[in-house]
Amino acid sequence: MSRRSRPARILNAHSPVLRAELVHAAARLIAEDGLEYGLAKKKALRQLGLPESFPLPGNAEVEAAVRDYRAVYQEEEHAERVHALRLAAIELMHELERFSPWLTGSVLEGTAGRNARIDLLLFPDSAKEVEIYLLDHGIPFHHGKPKSERVEAVFVLEDEARPANLIVLAPRDERVVLKGFDGRARPKARVEAVEALVAAEKR
């Protein structure tokens, strides 16, 4: 049968089968290629030949599929990666203690992919304090793009051993519950809680 005469795929935006295919395709891209959730879902649409108008699954649904995928195909590799990134996060949090650091994102949640970065929330009196600290200590970085109006600055550390985004917010926001693009609250933890996670991994 020629490509032109091949029957068109019947699409149903409410099809649980198509939705499951999309969820698992996106999860595989996140786990294997380290793509961000939004990009992974859009790329999965193209791979499956689905239109851009097809409803995308939520991050929570994809995240559950990512966990399942890693448990089957990447259990040991993934556990080692998360452990190493959490150790690096602890080291950074102690170094940046004066800025009241909190760990958030995939390293805290245990979903860090192959290209994951440590996301640290900092609450200095001003972003300039953090920039001066990095310069004074010879820590290479470049400026990232804030993804929220609350974020005053993002310093992206250029360190393969400690890949991190230092996300600067005002001190008044330290107790505010931050939410992701999907509306879910983003968990965050002080260094003591991260150390407890690492200790539990050794048991």
C-alpha positions as CSV (number, residue, x, y, z in Angstrom):
1,M,0.0,0.0,0.0
2,S,1.4,3.4,-0.9
3,R,1.8,6.1,1.6
4,R,-0.8,8.2,-0.1
5,S,-3.4,5.4,0.0
6,R,-2.8,4.5,3.6
7,P,-6.0,5.0,5.7
8,A,-5.9,8.2,7.8
9,R,-5.7,7.7,11.6
10,I,-9.1,8.3,13.2
11,L,-8.6,10.8,16.0
12,N,-10.8,11.1,19.1
13,A,-9.6,13.8,21.5
14,H,-11.4,11.9,24.3
15,S,-9.9,8.5,23.5
16,P,-8.2,7.0,26.6
17,V,-6.0,4.9,24.3
18,L,-4.6,8.0,22.5
19,R,-4.2,9.9,25.7
20,A,-2.3,7.0,27.3
21,E,0.0,6.8,24.3
22,L,0.7,10.5,24.5
23,V,1.4,10.3,28.3
24,H,3.8,7.5,27.9
25,A,5.5,9.0,24.9
26,A,6.1,12.2,26.8
27,A,7.3,10.3,29.9
28,R,9.8,8.4,27.8
29,L,11.2,11.7,26.3
30,I,11.5,13.2,29.8
31,A,13.2,10.1,31.2
32,E,15.5,9.3,28.3
33,D,16.3,12.8,26.8
34,G,15.8,15.0,29.9
35,L,13.2,17.2,28.1
36,E,11.1,19.6,30.1
37,Y,7.5,18.6,30.5
38,G,6.0,21.2,28.1
39,L,8.5,20.4,25.4
40,A,8.2,16.7,25.9
41,K,4.4,16.8,25.5
42,K,4.6,18.8,22.3
43,K,7.3,16.5,20.8
44,A,5.2,13.5,21.7
45,L,2.3,15.0,19.8
46,R,4.4,15.2,16.7
47,Q,5.8,11.7,17.1
48,L,2.4,10.2,17.4
49,G,1.1,12.2,14.4
50,L,-1.5,14.1,16.6
51,P,-2.6,17.6,15.8
52,E,-1.4,20.5,18.0
53,S,-5.1,21.0,19.0
54,F,-5.1,17.6,20.7
55,P,-5.6,18.2,24.5
56,L,-2.4,17.8,26.5
57,P,-2.3,15.8,29.7
58,G,-1.4,17.5,32.9
59,N,2.0,17.4,34.4
60,A,0.9,15.3,37.4
61,E,-0.3,12.5,35.0
62,V,2.9,12.6,33.0
63,E,5.0,12.7,36.2
64,A,3.4,9.5,37.4
65,A,4.2,7.9,34.1
66,V,7.8,9.1,34.3
67,R,8.1,7.5,37.7
68,D,6.8,4.2,36.4
69,Y,9.2,4.3,33.4
70,R,12.2,4.9,35.5
71,A,11.2,2.2,38.0
72,V,11.2,-0.3,35.1
73,Y,14.0,0.9,32.9
74,Q,16.3,3.2,34.9
75,E,15.9,2.3,38.5
76,E,19.6,2.1,39.5
77,E,20.8,4.9,37.2
78,H,18.0,7.2,38.3
79,A,18.6,6.6,42.0
80,E,22.3,7.3,41.7
81,R,21.6,10.6,39.8
82,V,19.1,11.8,42.3
83,H,21.4,10.9,45.2
84,A,24.4,12.8,43.6
85,L,22.3,15.9,42.9
86,R,20.9,16.0,46.4
87,L,24.4,15.8,47.8
88,A,25.4,18.6,45.6
89,A,22.3,20.6,46.6
90,I,23.2,20.1,50.3
91,E,26.7,21.4,49.7
92,L,25.4,24.5,47.9
93,M,22.8,25.1,50.6
94,H,25.4,25.2,53.3
95,E,27.6,27.5,51.2
96,L,24.6,29.8,50.5
97,E,23.2,29.6,54.1
98,R,23.1,33.4,54.5
99,F,20.5,33.6,51.7
100,S,18.0,31.3,53.4
101,P,18.1,28.6,50.6
102,W,15.3,26.1,49.9
103,L,15.5,23.2,47.5
104,T,12.6,22.8,45.1
105,G,11.9,21.1,41.8
106,S,12.8,17.7,40.4
107,V,15.8,17.0,42.6
108,L,13.7,17.4,45.7
109,E,10.8,15.5,44.2
110,G,13.0,12.6,43.0
111,T,12.1,13.0,39.3
112,A,15.4,14.5,38.1
113,G,16.2,13.5,34.5
114,R,19.5,13.2,32.8
115,N,19.9,16.9,32.2
116,A,18.3,18.0,35.4
117,R,19.5,21.0,37.4
118,I,19.3,21.8,41.1
119,D,16.6,24.5,41.7
120,L,17.4,26.6,44.8
121,L,15.2,29.4,46.0
122,L,17.2,32.2,47.7
123,F,15.7,35.0,49.8
124,P,18.4,37.7,50.1
125,D,17.8,41.4,50.8
126,S,18.7,42.0,47.2
127,A,19.7,40.0,44.1
128,K,22.9,42.0,44.0
129,E,24.1,40.3,47.2
130,V,24.0,36.9,45.5
131,E,25.7,38.2,42.4
132,I,28.5,39.7,44.5
133,Y,28.9,36.5,46.5
134,L,29.3,34.4,43.3
135,L,31.8,36.9,41.8
136,D,33.8,37.1,45.1
137,H,34.0,33.3,45.3
138,G,34.9,32.8,41.7
139,I,31.8,30.8,40.9
140,P,31.1,31.0,37.2
141,F,27.5,31.7,36.3
142,H,25.3,33.4,33.7
143,H,21.9,35.1,34.1
144,G,18.8,33.1,33.4
145,K,15.4,34.2,32.5
146,P,12.8,34.5,35.4
147,K,9.7,32.5,34.8
148,S,7.6,34.3,37.3
149,E,6.9,37.9,38.2
150,R,7.9,37.1,41.8
151,V,11.4,36.1,40.7
152,E,13.9,38.9,40.9
153,A,16.8,37.1,39.2
154,V,18.1,33.7,38.2
155,F,21.8,32.8,38.4
156,V,22.6,29.7,36.4
157,L,25.8,28.1,37.8
158,E,28.2,26.8,35.1
159,D,29.4,23.8,37.1
160,E,29.0,20.2,35.8
161,A,29.3,18.8,39.3
162,R,26.8,21.2,40.7
163,P,24.4,22.3,37.9
164,A,22.1,24.7,39.6
165,N,19.6,27.5,39.1
166,L,19.7,30.0,41.9
167,I,16.3,31.6,41.9
168,V,16.1,34.8,43.8
169,L,12.9,36.0,45.5
170,A,12.1,38.8,48.0
171,P,12.4,37.8,51.7
172,R,8.7,38.5,52.2
173,D,8.0,35.5,49.8
174,E,9.9,32.9,51.8
175,R,6.7,31.6,53.4
176,V,4.5,31.9,50.3
177,V,3.4,28.7,48.6
178,L,4.7,28.9,45.0
179,K,2.8,27.2,42.2
180,G,3.9,25.7,38.9
181,F,2.4,26.4,35.5
182,D,-0.1,23.5,36.1
183,G,-1.4,25.2,39.3
184,R,0.1,22.7,41.7
185,A,2.0,23.8,44.8
186,R,5.7,23.3,44.4
187,P,7.2,21.5,47.4
188,K,10.3,23.1,48.9
189,A,12.6,22.0,51.7
190,R,15.3,23.4,53.9
191,V,18.7,21.7,54.1
192,E,17.9,19.6,57.2
193,A,15.0,18.0,55.3
194,V,17.2,17.3,52.3
195,E,19.8,15.7,54.5
196,A,17.1,13.5,56.0
197,L,16.1,12.4,52.5
198,V,19.7,11.5,51.7
199,A,20.0,9.6,55.0
200,A,16.9,7.6,54.2
201,E,18.3,6.6,50.8
202,K,21.1,4.8,52.6
203,R,18.8,2.5,54.6
